[in-house]
Amino acid sequence: MEIITHSERETEEAGAALARRVPDSTVVAMYGELGSGKTAFVRGMARGMGIDCRVSSPTFTIVNEYEGKRTLIHFDMYRLGSADELYGIGWDDYLDRGAVCAVEWSENVQDAFTGGEVTVRFEKTGENERRITIGGPVC
């Protein structure tokens, strides 16, 4: 599925729409360059999951957890060099919790994925325009 967004708000709306369709225990692996809309998409996912709090990129903390009607665990793998480092912070434990796991910079930990994840690829096609391509079990 491909979505073209023309604003940060539209990118958030795309995230909300996806979050309403994915079941708990889903990994959402996101790919895209800096500033391509990944964190805005996760903000929308939180809203779509009934979570009402401030969502920001966990660049320095690596993981943020958001609780509401459902649980969203937001990872930023920008600072990690391999899947081994992800396992070192308890990746398996996070997966076992049954939450939706949204992973920014998934290209840095590609070996951690099993093939059953939802993939979301972001491409800047203009100053405010993004091409968001979603693949996996919800398409």
C-alpha positions in Angstrom: 0.0 0.0 0.0 1.3 3.4 -0.9 0.2 6.7 0.7 1.3 10.2 -0.3 1.1 12.8 2.5 1.5 16.6 2.1 2.0 17.6 5.7 3.1 16.4 9.1 -0.6 16.1 10.1 -1.4 13.8 7.1 1.6 11.7 8.1 0.2 11.4 11.6 -3.2 10.5 10.2 -1.6 7.7 8.2 0.0 6.4 11.4 -3.3 6.5 13.2 -5.0 4.6 10.4 -2.3 1.9 10.5 -2.4 1.6 14.3 -6.2 1.0 14.3 -5.6 -2.1 12.0 -2.6 -3.7 13.6 -3.1 -6.2 16.4 -1.1 -6.1 19.6 2.2 -8.0 19.4 2.9 -6.4 16.0 6.4 -5.1 15.1 6.3 -2.0 12.8 9.7 -1.7 11.2 10.3 1.8 9.8 12.9 2.8 7.2 13.8 6.2 5.9 16.2 9.1 6.1 16.4 11.7 8.8 13.4 14.0 8.7 11.3 11.7 6.5 8.4 11.5 8.9 9.0 8.4 11.1 8.3 10.1 14.5 5.3 12.0 13.1 3.9 8.6 12.0 4.5 7.1 15.5 2.7 10.1 17.0 -0.3 9.2 14.8 0.0 5.5 15.8 -0.2 6.5 19.5 -3.3 8.5 18.8 -4.8 5.7 16.8 -4.2 3.3 19.7 -6.0 5.6 22.2 -2.8 6.9 23.8 -3.0 10.6 24.8 0.5 11.8 25.7 3.5 13.6 24.2 5.3 11.3 21.8 8.9 12.1 20.9 11.8 10.2 19.3 13.8 8.2 21.8 17.1 9.0 20.1 19.1 9.1 23.3 17.0 6.8 25.5 16.6 4.2 22.7 13.1 3.2 23.9 10.0 5.1 25.1 6.8 3.3 26.3 3.3 4.8 26.0 0.3 3.4 27.8 -3.3 4.0 27.0 -6.1 1.7 25.8 -3.2 -0.3 24.3 0.6 -0.2 24.8 3.0 1.2 22.2 6.8 0.7 22.6 8.8 3.1 20.5 12.4 2.3 19.6 14.9 4.5 17.9 17.8 2.4 16.6 19.8 5.3 15.1 22.6 4.9 17.7 22.7 1.1 17.6 25.2 -0.6 15.3 23.7 -4.1 15.1 20.9 -6.4 16.2 23.2 -7.8 18.9 23.0 -4.4 20.7 19.2 -4.5 20.4 19.1 -8.0 22.0 21.4 -6.6 24.7 18.7 -4.1 25.8 16.1 -6.8 26.1 14.4 -6.9 22.6 13.0 -10.4 23.3 11.5 -9.2 26.6 9.8 -6.3 24.9 8.3 -8.6 22.3 7.0 -10.9 24.9 4.9 -8.1 26.5 2.4 -8.2 23.6 2.6 -4.4 22.8 2.9 -2.9 19.4 6.6 -2.1 18.8 7.4 0.7 16.4 11.0 0.7 15.4 12.7 3.7 13.8 15.9 3.2 11.9 15.2 -0.5 11.4 17.9 -0.7 8.8 20.4 -0.7 11.7 19.0 -3.9 13.3 17.7 -5.7 10.3 18.8 -9.1 11.6 16.4 -8.8 14.6 13.3 -9.1 12.4 11.7 -12.5 11.5 9.8 -11.5 8.4 6.4 -11.2 10.1 6.7 -7.5 10.8 4.8 -4.6 9.1 7.3 -2.5 7.1 6.9 1.2 6.6 9.2 3.0 4.2 9.4 6.8 4.1 10.6 8.8 1.2 10.9 12.5 0.9 9.4 13.6 -2.4 9.1 17.3 -1.7 9.6 19.8 1.1 6.4 18.6 2.9 5.5 15.6 0.7 6.2 12.0 1.7 5.7 8.7 0.0 4.9 6.1 2.7 4.9 2.5 1.5 3.4 -0.1 3.9 4.0 -3.8 3.5 3.4 -6.9 5.5 0.5 -8.7 7.1 -1.9 -5.7 7.3 -1.9 -4.9 3.5 
